[in-house]
Amino acid sequence: MNVDVGEHLKVVRKMHGLSQRELAKRAGVTNGTISLIEQNRVSPSISSLRKVLAGIPMSLGEFFTTDFSNAGKVFYRRDELTDLGTGDVHLKLVAAQRKERGMSVMHETYPAGADTGEEMLTHEGEEGGVVVRGEIEVTVGGTRAVLGPGDAYYFDSALPHRFRNPGDVDCEIISANTPPSF
């Protein structure tokens, strides 16, 4: 793998939530040094790069062999979303290839009459969503409601739940859950 050291360092630093100044402080170098490396205005020696990476901490081997190409990705086109649905139900996951996602964000589509199945779902975490188009019947525990455009839901995912489109047009929902269960 051919690594752009400056860009790679910038992505790694941001993934670890560090400012240039904080990384410089931890590594015992000036923040100007970090800035110059990230701009590819200087090419650090192996020993200098090792010193900088010690502030993260990360080994040279990890730095050069880990593919962070999706870590800095911000925008996803519709054809890049991974469809996890079955049958006519589409559950399009944003950033499916991103390692260590802290949440799942999905664009869900339920055709008229479609549902998540007879069996109630349960899993760890919380989930919420907003109906964009159509209507969806959401059952959580013993509570049931039919939601339309602009209506929303938010609940503890450990409660048994189910989704069903009782309408005669497709229902679209934008949803999120954490921790990611997809």
C-alpha positions as CSV (number, residue, x, y, z in Angstrom):
1,M,0.0,0.0,0.0
2,N,1.4,3.4,-1.0
3,V,0.7,5.7,1.9
4,D,0.5,9.5,1.8
5,V,2.1,10.0,5.2
6,G,0.8,13.5,5.7
7,E,-2.8,12.7,4.9
8,H,-2.6,9.4,6.8
9,L,-1.3,11.1,9.9
10,K,-4.1,13.7,9.7
11,V,-6.7,11.0,9.5
12,V,-5.2,8.9,12.4
13,R,-4.9,12.0,14.6
14,K,-8.5,13.0,14.0
15,M,-9.7,9.4,14.6
16,H,-8.1,9.6,18.0
17,G,-9.7,13.0,18.7
18,L,-6.4,14.9,18.9
19,S,-5.7,18.4,17.8
20,Q,-2.3,19.1,16.2
21,R,-1.3,20.9,19.4
22,E,-2.3,18.0,21.6
23,L,-0.5,15.4,19.5
24,A,2.6,17.7,19.4
25,K,2.5,18.0,23.2
26,R,2.2,14.2,23.7
27,A,5.0,13.5,21.2
28,G,7.4,16.2,22.4
29,V,7.6,18.0,19.1
30,T,6.3,21.4,18.0
31,N,2.8,21.8,16.6
32,G,4.5,23.3,13.5
33,T,6.2,20.0,12.9
34,I,2.8,18.1,12.9
35,S,1.4,20.8,10.6
36,L,4.3,20.5,8.1
37,I,4.1,16.7,8.1
38,E,0.3,16.7,7.5
39,Q,0.7,19.3,4.6
40,N,3.5,17.0,3.1
41,R,5.8,20.0,3.3
42,V,8.4,17.8,5.2
43,S,9.0,14.1,5.0
44,P,9.7,12.8,8.5
45,S,12.5,10.4,9.1
46,I,11.5,7.0,10.5
47,S,12.6,8.0,14.0
48,S,10.7,11.3,13.8
49,L,7.6,9.5,12.7
50,R,8.0,6.9,15.4
51,K,8.2,9.7,18.0
52,V,5.0,11.4,16.6
53,L,3.1,8.1,16.6
54,A,4.2,7.4,20.2
55,G,1.9,10.3,21.1
56,I,-1.2,8.5,19.7
57,P,0.1,5.6,20.6
58,M,0.5,3.6,17.4
59,S,3.4,1.6,16.0
60,L,5.0,2.2,12.6
61,G,3.7,-1.2,11.5
62,E,0.1,-0.2,12.4
63,F,0.5,3.1,10.7
64,F,1.7,1.7,7.4
65,T,-0.5,-1.4,7.3
66,T,-3.9,-0.2,8.5
67,D,-6.2,1.0,5.7
68,F,-7.9,4.2,7.0
69,S,-9.3,5.1,3.5
70,N,-12.9,5.0,4.8
71,A,-12.1,6.6,8.1
72,G,-12.1,10.1,6.7
73,K,-15.0,9.6,4.3
74,V,-17.8,12.0,5.0
75,F,-20.2,11.8,2.1
76,Y,-21.9,8.7,0.7
77,R,-23.9,8.5,-2.6
78,R,-27.1,6.5,-2.7
79,D,-25.4,3.7,-4.6
80,E,-22.7,3.4,-1.9
81,L,-25.2,2.5,0.9
82,T,-25.3,-1.2,1.8
83,D,-28.8,-2.8,1.7
84,L,-29.2,-5.1,4.7
85,G,-32.9,-5.6,4.1
86,T,-34.7,-8.8,3.0
87,G,-37.5,-9.2,0.5
88,D,-39.1,-5.9,-0.3
89,V,-37.9,-4.2,2.8
90,H,-34.8,-2.1,2.2
91,L,-32.5,-1.1,5.1
92,K,-29.7,1.0,3.5
93,L,-26.8,1.5,6.0
94,V,-24.6,4.5,5.8
95,A,-20.8,3.9,6.1
96,A,-21.1,0.1,6.4
97,Q,-17.4,-0.3,5.6
98,R,-16.3,2.2,8.3
99,K,-14.5,0.4,11.1
100,E,-15.6,1.1,14.6
101,R,-18.8,2.9,13.8
102,G,-20.4,4.3,17.0
103,M,-23.9,4.2,15.5
104,S,-25.9,2.9,12.6
105,V,-27.7,5.4,10.3
106,M,-30.2,4.0,7.8
107,H,-32.6,4.9,5.1
108,E,-35.4,2.4,5.5
109,T,-38.1,1.6,2.9
110,Y,-41.2,-0.5,3.7
111,P,-43.5,-1.2,0.8
112,A,-47.3,-1.3,1.5
113,G,-48.1,-4.3,3.8
114,A,-44.4,-5.0,4.5
115,D,-43.1,-5.6,8.0
116,T,-40.1,-6.8,10.0
117,G,-41.7,-10.2,10.6
118,E,-44.1,-11.8,13.1
119,E,-41.3,-12.2,15.7
120,M,-40.6,-9.1,17.8
121,L,-37.1,-7.7,17.6
122,T,-34.8,-7.1,20.6
123,H,-31.2,-6.0,20.9
124,E,-28.9,-3.8,22.9
125,G,-29.0,-0.1,22.7
126,E,-31.4,2.7,21.6
127,E,-32.9,3.6,18.3
128,G,-34.9,6.4,16.8
129,G,-36.2,7.6,13.5
130,V,-38.3,10.0,11.6
131,V,-40.9,9.1,9.0
132,V,-40.2,10.9,5.8
133,R,-43.0,9.5,3.6
134,G,-46.0,7.1,4.0
135,E,-46.9,5.6,7.4
136,I,-45.5,3.0,9.7
137,E,-47.1,1.1,12.6
138,V,-44.5,0.8,15.3
139,T,-45.0,-1.6,18.2
140,V,-42.8,-1.3,21.3
141,G,-43.5,-3.5,24.2
142,G,-47.3,-3.3,24.6
143,T,-47.6,0.1,22.9
144,R,-48.5,0.6,19.3
145,A,-48.8,3.8,17.2
146,V,-49.2,4.6,13.5
147,L,-46.8,7.4,12.5
148,G,-46.9,9.6,9.4
149,P,-44.5,12.1,7.7
150,G,-42.7,14.2,10.3
151,D,-43.6,11.8,13.2
152,A,-40.8,10.2,15.1
153,Y,-40.0,7.4,17.5
154,Y,-37.2,6.8,20.1
155,F,-37.0,3.8,22.4
156,D,-34.7,1.3,24.3
157,S,-34.0,-1.5,21.8
158,A,-34.1,-4.1,24.6
159,L,-37.9,-3.7,24.5
160,P,-39.6,-6.1,22.0
161,H,-40.4,-4.1,18.9
162,R,-41.7,-4.5,15.3
163,F,-42.4,-2.3,12.3
164,R,-45.3,-2.7,9.8
165,N,-46.5,-0.6,6.9
166,P,-50.3,-0.6,7.1
167,G,-50.7,1.9,4.3
168,D,-51.0,1.6,0.5
169,V,-47.8,3.5,-0.4
170,D,-44.1,2.9,0.4
171,C,-43.0,4.2,3.8
172,E,-39.6,5.8,4.1
173,I,-37.8,6.4,7.4
174,I,-34.4,7.8,8.4
175,S,-33.2,6.1,11.5
176,A,-30.3,5.6,13.8
177,N,-29.3,3.2,16.5
178,T,-26.5,2.9,19.0
179,P,-24.5,0.9,19.6
180,P,-24.6,-0.2,16.0
181,S,-26.4,-3.5,15.6
182,F,-26.1,-3.6,11.8
